[in-house]
Amino acid sequence: MAFLEVFQDMYGIPNDTVLKAVTGFEGGVVACGATCGIVTGGAIGIALNHADFLKQEGERANKAILEKTGAYVEWFEKRFGSCRCRAQTGIDFYSAYGQLRYFFPGEKVAGCMLKIRRAARYLYDIRQFCPKSVAGAENSLNLPNHSVHCAVNVLEKIRQKTGIGDDLLETVAVSLDGGVGLSGNVCGALAGAVMGINLLLGLDIRNISFATTVKAFV
């Protein structure tokens, strides 16, 4: 998950466990061409940057994070035309030709790198909350005080059943509610399951070679 790695380094908040958990979002969620990894990675990054706020303020913070995430998704879709990986790249990652076409001659992967750069700039520019934005989120998002957070609930169930889990991941996963910031993209429960699986089977992005990454992706 290149974008979240860039985001963590940009903010100085590296967390390899969260990074490993989201590797399954590459290629549009397990390479199926659905919601772009820059969208899901950015959503997790927004929550990660405000993790202390989420822990301290509970549902009040959840609403603010969801509004901020939703605004990011809206910006991404307007800027690039779609939040779907396959609509952006035209690549079927489950075919040998698709794998080759993504990396060669290089304009496809270069296009993703350009989107990462522009998304990182956007998220850097909106990195701070102000009191008015938090109050505005409470008023504009008509959510109950004890909402069901699908990705969080799935991760908690996985931990209860298997002992595999991470407190920080369960905190930041709230940003995936309602299909990523209430935008109707990848289902939060599905995203939670993918992250739970990748806590065990995901890639250690910071300590593997490019060739190993490509091999695992294929």
ChimeraX attribute file (.defattr): number of C-alpha atoms within 10 A of each C-alpha:
attribute: neighborCount
match mode: 1-to-1
recipient: residues
	/A:1	21
	/A:2	17
	/A:3	24
	/A:4	28
	/A:5	20
	/A:6	17
	/A:7	25
	/A:8	17
	/A:9	12
	/A:10	13
	/A:11	13
	/A:12	10
	/A:13	13
	/A:14	16
	/A:15	15
	/A:16	15
	/A:17	18
	/A:18	24
	/A:19	28
	/A:20	22
	/A:21	26
	/A:22	28
	/A:23	26
	/A:24	26
	/A:25	26
	/A:26	23
	/A:27	25
	/A:28	22
	/A:29	22
	/A:30	17
	/A:31	21
	/A:32	18
	/A:33	24
	/A:34	19
	/A:35	26
	/A:36	28
	/A:37	29
	/A:38	28
	/A:39	30
	/A:40	30
	/A:41	23
	/A:42	24
	/A:43	27
	/A:44	27
	/A:45	29
	/A:46	25
	/A:47	27
	/A:48	26
	/A:49	18
	/A:50	17
	/A:51	18
	/A:52	14
	/A:53	17
	/A:54	21
	/A:55	14
	/A:56	10
	/A:57	10
	/A:58	13
	/A:59	18
	/A:60	17
	/A:61	23
	/A:62	27
	/A:63	28
	/A:64	26
	/A:65	28
	/A:66	25
	/A:67	23
	/A:68	24
	/A:69	28
	/A:70	23
	/A:71	14
	/A:72	23
	/A:73	24
	/A:74	16
	/A:75	15
	/A:76	20
	/A:77	13
	/A:78	11
	/A:79	13
	/A:80	12
	/A:81	11
	/A:82	16
	/A:83	26
	/A:84	23
	/A:85	24
	/A:86	19
	/A:87	15
	/A:88	16
	/A:89	19
	/A:90	14
	/A:91	21
	/A:92	18
	/A:93	21
	/A:94	15
	/A:95	11
	/A:96	10
	/A:97	11
	/A:98	16
	/A:99	16
	/A:100	14
	/A:101	19
	/A:102	20
	/A:103	13
	/A:104	11
	/A:105	10
	/A:106	11
	/A:107	13
	/A:108	16
	/A:109	15
	/A:110	13
	/A:111	14
	/A:112	20
	/A:113	15
	/A:114	11
	/A:115	17
	/A:116	21
	/A:117	13
	/A:118	14
	/A:119	21
	/A:120	19
	/A:121	14
	/A:122	14
	/A:123	18
	/A:124	14
	/A:125	9
	/A:126	11
	/A:127	13
	/A:128	11
	/A:129	13
	/A:130	7
	/A:131	7
	/A:132	9
	/A:133	14
	/A:134	19
	/A:135	14
	/A:136	13
	/A:137	20
	/A:138	18
	/A:139	12
	/A:140	12
	/A:141	13
	/A:142	9
	/A:143	15
	/A:144	9
	/A:145	11
	/A:146	8
	/A:147	11
	/A:148	13
	/A:149	19
	/A:150	22
	/A:151	31
	/A:152	24
	/A:153	18
	/A:154	22
	/A:155	27
	/A:156	21
	/A:157	17
	/A:158	17
	/A:159	16
	/A:160	11
	/A:161	9
	/A:162	9
	/A:163	10
	/A:164	15
	/A:165	21
	/A:166	16
	/A:167	11
	/A:168	16
	/A:169	27
	/A:170	21
	/A:171	22
	/A:172	26
	/A:173	27
	/A:174	29
	/A:175	32
	/A:176	34
	/A:177	28
	/A:178	21
	/A:179	21
	/A:180	28
	/A:181	27
	/A:182	19
	/A:183	19
	/A:184	14
	/A:185	20
	/A:186	23
	/A:187	18
	/A:188	26
	/A:189	20
	/A:190	16
	/A:191	25
	/A:192	29
	/A:193	21
	/A:194	23
	/A:195	28
	/A:196	28
	/A:197	17
	/A:198	20
	/A:199	22
	/A:200	13
	/A:201	14
	/A:202	19
	/A:203	23
	/A:204	16
	/A:205	17
	/A:206	11
	/A:207	8
	/A:208	10
	/A:209	11
	/A:210	10
	/A:211	9
	/A:212	12
	/A:213	13
	/A:214	11
	/A:215	9
	/A:216	10
	/A:217	17
	/A:218	14
